[in-house]
Amino acid sequence: MSKHPKSLEHMLAAWNEQDSAKIREHLNVALDEDVHFVDPNYDIIGIDAFEAMVHAVQKTIPGAVYSHTSDLDSHHNLYRYHWAIHHHNKLIMPGFDVTEIDASGKITKVIGFFGELQKNS
């Protein structure tokens, strides 16, 4: 598997962290202050809103484990990769993100999609 940039590793670690202070530490390393995150459930701007989203999702699915499940593809500071959420060793959601990282290595935008794409018939 390709090595993910440090910021992507810290963003993933924040989702798996239970200690609130450590969640914020990971996000401070990973995210630009004005990060834009958008997926089917959220469209938020800012590191504070991102942190609040992590806490809300963790309360919705306590004990879930978040992981990268693919190699990394990148060009022009854009990265795409697949991820999964497991709960009690059962897959509850696959998806993929397209993430933009600035010249300093901080994530400026995350565009998330849920599920697998269906093939045209």
C-alpha positions, 0 to 999 in steps of 0.5 A: 500500500502506498504511504499516505501523507502525514496529514492524511494519517493524522486525519484518519487517526483523529477519527479513531481517537477517543481522547478529545484533546488528542483528536484536536492534536491530530486535526491541528497537524492535519488540517488547514484552519479553513478546511472545507469538508463535504460528504452526503451528510456534511458541508462544513468549513473550519477546523472547529466544525470538523472537530465537532463533526468527528465527535458527533459521528463518534457518538452515533457509531461508538467504537467504530474503526476507520481505515484506509483500504486502497493504495493512494492516487495523486496529482496536483496536490489532490489525493484519492483513496478508499476507506471503510468504517467497521463496527465489531469487525463488520463493514458498515460503510465503504467510501472514498475521498478526494482530498486537496493538500496545500504546499505546507502539507495541510488538508484544505478540502475533503470531498467524501463519497459513500458506498461503491459506484454501480456499473452501468448496465 
